[in-house]
Amino acid sequence: MVLLWLTAAALVVCAVATVKAGWLTPVFVWPVPEGMEIVQTKQQYEAAVSAQGLGRVAAVVALALGLGAAVFTYLSRRARRAR
């Protein structure tokens, strides 16, 4: 159960970081209204890139925790059947 809560928390961090990175990050493809110019400072760019990195790390953590929860559940059910 703890692994599932940690997975949910990592997914929330991933979603928040990805939204915070927004369309300022050049790696993401975000629809920008036509005629709107994107002007960003170095600080805005660095904040977007760090938010993107945090989102990627949180996604990897969520994946690892989710797989760990699945394996733990499988092994615990298998142990119960063996009794």
LINLIN-V32282 format. One line per field, one symbol per residue. psi: psi as a letter, one per 30 degrees, with the letter a starting at -180 (. if undefined). burial: I if it has 9 or more other C-alpha atoms within 8 Angstrom, else O. A space follows every 10 residues. Layout:
psi=???
burial=???
This chain:
psi=eeeeeeeeee eeeeeeeeee eagfkfekjk kkkkfkkjkk leeeeeeeee eeeeeeeeee eeeeeeeeee eeeeeeeeee ef.
burial=OOIIOIIIOI IOIIIIIIOO IIIIIOOOOO OOOOOOOOOO OOOIIOIIII IIOIIIIIIO IIIOIIOIIO OOOOOOOOOO OOO
